[in-house]
Amino acid sequence: MPSYAKPHLSFEAQVELLESRGMVIDDPAAAAELLSVIGYYRLSGYWYPYRRQLGSRQRADQFVDGTKFSTVVRLYDADRRLKLHVLDAIERVEIALRVMIGFTLGKRGAYAHLSPANLDGQFTRSIRGRPSHYDDWLGRVLAGQARSSEDFVVHFQTKYDGRLPVWVVTEILDFGSTAHLYRGLKSADRAAIAVDLGILDERGAGNGHALGNWLRVLNYVRNICAHHSRLWNRHLVYQIAPRPLAAVPELRQLSGLQMTHNRIYSTLCVLAYLLQTVGRSDWVAELRQLVDQEIPACGRSLSEMGFPVGWEGCWPWT
C-alpha cells in the first residue's frame, strides 16, 4: 500500500489549488485567511458535494462550473449554526432526563444505583467472567466523582460518607453515562420515564425500548456536534428505529421513510417531539428558518438531510 506523498502547501498555495480545479474565489487573500483558521480538510467535507460526479460513487477533483468559495463557507456556517441549535435541544433533553432518572430510581432508595438488585439483570450480569455493563458504568461514575470539584460533591465528601444519592449523582453524568444508566433501569422504570415523555407503544404503555434507541442516537449526534464534525448531510451510523414511531401520532409519517433515518431529519423530528415536554417552544420555528433559507441558498437540497417530499405540511413544521 503506497504511503501518503502529497506535499505540504501554504494557505496561499491551497487557494491556488482550489482555483486550478475550477472553484471561483473572489478574494484569494481572504480565502487563505479563512483556510488558516478553519482548515482545508474541514472545509473539504463541505465542498465535496460541489465536485463533478463520476459515476454513482465517485467524484472528480474538478468542481461543478460556477462553484464559489463563498458558497462553501456559507454552507459550513449553516452547518455550524445547525449543530449549535441541535446541541441546545439535546442539552434540555439531557438535563430533564437526569432529573427523571434520579427521581424514578430514587424511589428505590437514595443509593439505589449502588445496588444491582435495583437495576435490570442484563445490565448487571457478568458474562464469561468479564465485568458487567453495570460494573463498567459504575467504575466510570466513581472515577468521575473522585475527580469532581463541584461544590455539592465536596459537600457530600466532607459532611457525609462520600456516597452521592442517585438524584445527586445524576448531576455529574455526561449524556453517554446518563443514557447508559437509563438502558440499565428495570423495565418498569424505563416505561415510567417514557410515559412522562409521551413515548407510548401501540397498547398505550410506556415504550422504554424506543426511548433507549432515541437516547443512543441523540448521544451519537451530540458527539458529532461537540466535536465539530459535519452534520447537515451526514449518513448516521446510529439511527432512529422506524417501527416504534408508528405508535406516536406526531411521528407516524416517519415510520415508512427510510431515508429520513439515514440522515438527520428524523432525529430533528424526535427532538421536536421531546421538546414539547422539556424545552423551548420556538426551537422548531428557528430551525425551519435556518434550514429552509440557508441550505437552498447554498444550492443544496433538503433531501440531502433526509427531508422528504412534502415535509412542509408534516408535523412539526406545520
FENTA-V533673 format. One line per field, one symbol per residue. ss: DSSP state (H for helix, E for strand, C for the rest). phi: phi as a letter, one per 20 degrees, with the letter a starting at -180 (. if undefined). psi: psi as a letter, one per 40 degrees, with the letter a starting at -180 (. if undefined). A space follows every 50 residues. Layout:
# FENTA-V533673
ss=???
phi=???
psi=???
This chain:
# FENTA-V533673
ss=CCCCCCCCCCHHHHHHHHHHCCCECCCHHHHHHHHHHHCHHHHHHHHHHH EEEECCCEEEEEECCCCEHHHHHHHHHHHHHHHHHHHHHHHHHHHHHHHH HHHHHHCCCCCHHHCHHHECHHHHCCCCCCCCHHHHHHHHHHHHHHHCCC HHHHHHHHHCCCCCCHHHHHHHCCHHHHHHHHHHECHHHHHHHHHHCCCE CCCCCECHHHHHHHHHHHHHHHHHHHCCCCCCCCCCCCCCCCHHHHHCHH HHHHCCCHHHHHCCHHHHHHHHHHHHHHCCCCHHHHHHHHHHHHHHHCCC CHHHHCCCCCHHHCCCCC
phi=.fefcfffdfffffffffffeofecfcgffffffffddoffffffeegfe fffcmecccfffeggnfdgffffffgffffffffffffffgffffffgff fffffffepgdgfedgfecffffefedlmegfgfgfffffffffffefdg gffggffeecenfdgffefffdeefffffffgfeffgfffffffffemdd efenefdffffgfgfffffffgfgffemefdgcfeefecfffgfffedgf dgfffddfffefdegffffffgfffgedbeeeffffffffffeffffemd efffenfefngfedfeee
psi=hiiheiihiiddddddddddeehhhdgddddddddeedhdddddddedee ihhgadeiiidiiihehidddddddddddddddddddddddddddddddd dddddddeidfdeehddeiidddehhhfeiiiddddddddddddddeiei dddddddddaeehhidedddeeiiddddddddeeiiddddddddddefhi aeeeihgdddddddddddddddddddefihddfhhhdhihhddeddehdd edeedegdddddaeddddddddddeddeahdedddddddddddddddeei iedeeehiheddeiiee.
